[in-house]
Amino acid sequence: MRLDKWLWSARFYKTRSLATDAVEGGKVKLNGLSVKPAKEVKIADRVQLRAGDQHSEVVVQGINEQRRPASEARLLYQETPESVLQRVREAELRRLSPVPQIDHKGRPTKRDRRQLSLLRGS
């Protein structure tokens, strides 16, 4: 089975074209190598996926020609223990150290302008 079709049937991507784009973009590797979307996937192959900040590595357990419900799609692969550990560790780090966000939206208020003027010395 083609790699992009397997990724779609295993429900990693919503459409086959998204799966194809991910493989062509280098976000998916098969057995540690960058491959084309038409590369054949076999049982016991390792697939490395990168989606945003999350990295995961799965071992192909089965092949299904059709896209089935998520409960059945989960049987097509098994995530490696290292990948699970890394995913949990990254989630914990994100929880403990949230990304700082800017609170100000729009133009500065009169008070903000006064403080800026004091900082600039004018």
C-alpha positions, 0 to 999 in steps of 0.5 A: 500500500502507498505511504500516503494512502496508509497515513490517510487510512490510519487517520493521521491526516484528514485527506490523502492530499494532506498526507501527500503534502506532508510526505513531500514536505519532509514531515514523514519518514519511512524507516528513517528515510525521506521517501515519496508518497508512492513508496510501499508500506509493509508491516513492521515498517517504522514511520516517523511523523512530525506535526507542529511541535509533536513528533511521533514514531509508529510501527506499522501493524496492519494495512487496510485498503479503506478508511475505517472508524478511528477505533479500527484505524488505531489497530493499524499501528503501534506507537513506540515507547520512546515516542510515547515518553517523549510526547508525554514529556513535551506535553508536561513542559508545555503545561509548566511553561506556557508561551508568554502572550502580549496582553495589549491589543490595538492602540496604546492608551493614554496611560501607556503613552505617558509611560512610553514618554517617560521611558524615552525621556521626552 
